[in-house]
Amino acid sequence: MKILFISLGCDKNLVDTEVMLGMLASRGYEMTNDEQEADIIVINTCCFIHDAKEESIQNILEMAEYKKSGSAKALIVTGCMAERYRQEILDEIPEVDEVLGTTAYDRILDAVDAALAGQHEVMTADLDALPLPETKRLVTTGGHFAYLKIAEGCDKHCTYCIIPKIRGNFRSVPMERLLKEAQDLAEQGVKELILVAQETTLYGKDLYGEKSLPKLLRELCKISGIRWIRILYCYPEEITDELIQVMKEEPKICHYLDLPIQHANDTILKRMGRRTSKQELIDIVQKLRKEIPDICLRTTLITGFPGETQEQHEEVMEFIDTLEFDRLGAFTYSPEEDTPAATFEDQIDEEVKEDRQADIMELQQEIAFDKAEDMIGREVLVMIEGKVADENAYVGRTYRDAPNVDGLIFINTDVELISGDFAKVKVTGALDYDLIGELM
């Protein structure tokens, strides 16, 4: 039987998808990208913000048509939206057969069996459970990079965020399990490991009594075949001197950190439930740049949080202009039911949120262009992603570029390059955010 799997949302969700795909493949199911030939359709959903929720609903409704027409025998919904609106999905969309919560994805085979048997039910588990199925993941990212989810859930409880209610409290994956998974990925040809979690910097605190990300990184660096290790979702207040030291000492660790800061005004940061002040954010950025001069810093911001004034928005603009993050994304505030911020007074009009988002992104565009220009003349190591169709050119990424969110480098050459290989490249030009280079 053929299965179509649709994965929505973040890279943490994608890891869950790959685990489910591995379990289904081990049972002998065949994967397809064609809705019309799929016997079973699985949608791994997201509901972090309003737009993600809308995308999930739209996909479920579109796939329900194939169930309605009879071409698909089963429709299964998993992931964050399934956890949050489990019964509503079954009640409102009768074509859905099975709903799996976020900690029940390891029951995907049971869900398929139940759906094919004509059952309609919700499968859930303790929200603080940590599924660890033994089946190898089916990597969907092309084979040369893969995400390694090192923890699940979050204890921060920011006032705008629903994650703790749909993903549970913070819990780390045991280190021996991660090292085995990383070894398996390396044997499959993965060259870059990208560490993800709701918060990577707290890794191990629950299991080992101390923040153990530095120790995990040192062990991962010992794995043959892994060339790059990239760390995402680092809360600024949890970055330790030990973590900085490991990044400086271990050549496999990319000098790249993703620091979600969300705002720069102390009043708004406090209302958000964040654990840092504006000055503390400035201090950690300055410290990172002093200790690791070539570090690339990415961050995210929320515009239009309830009560945000024009003056506070301008303070954020000044903050960005001063610190000049290498990579930055801004998102309009999305009021999520069952979060404290959704009940706050002084909600901001959507038009104002979007105008402020546009202000920030216009400023960041100038910063990003300047930083791309500054790269001209530098020699960089590039992971080759593939060939540009019908041209003697290849596309790749530097250590400064996380896949699917950052820039690319285009290399004009008659030399045949292989995807997944690394090449030394001299940057010769900039094309907006992207770079142009030539082989050394």
Secondary structure as UniProt FT lines:
FT   STRAND          2..7
FT   HELIX           11..26
FT   TURN            27..28
FT   STRAND          30..31
FT   HELIX           35..37
FT   STRAND          40..45
FT   HELIX           50..69
FT   STRAND          74..79
FT   HELIX           80..84
FT   HELIX           86..92
FT   TURN            94..95
FT   STRAND          98..100
FT   TURN            102..103
FT   HELIX           105..107
FT   HELIX           108..116
FT   TURN            117..118
FT   STRAND          121..123
FT   TURN            127..128
FT   STRAND          145..149
FT   STRAND          151..152
FT   TURN            159..160
FT   HELIX           163..167
FT   STRAND          171..172
FT   HELIX           175..187
FT   TURN            188..189
FT   STRAND          192..196
FT   HELIX           200..202
FT   TURN            203..204
FT   HELIX           205..208
FT   HELIX           213..220
FT   TURN            221..222
FT   TURN            224..225
FT   STRAND          228..231
FT   HELIX           236..238
FT   HELIX           241..249
FT   TURN            251..252
FT   STRAND          253..258
FT   HELIX           266..272
FT   HELIX           278..291
FT   TURN            293..294
FT   STRAND          296..303
FT   TURN            306..307
FT   HELIX           310..323
FT   STRAND          327..332
FT   TURN            337..338
FT   HELIX           340..343
FT   HELIX           350..374
FT   TURN            375..377
FT   STRAND          379..387
FT   TURN            389..390
FT   STRAND          393..397
FT   TURN            399..400
FT   TURN            403..405
FT   STRAND          409..412
FT   TURN            419..420
FT   STRAND          422..431
FT   TURN            432..433
FT   STRAND          434..439
//
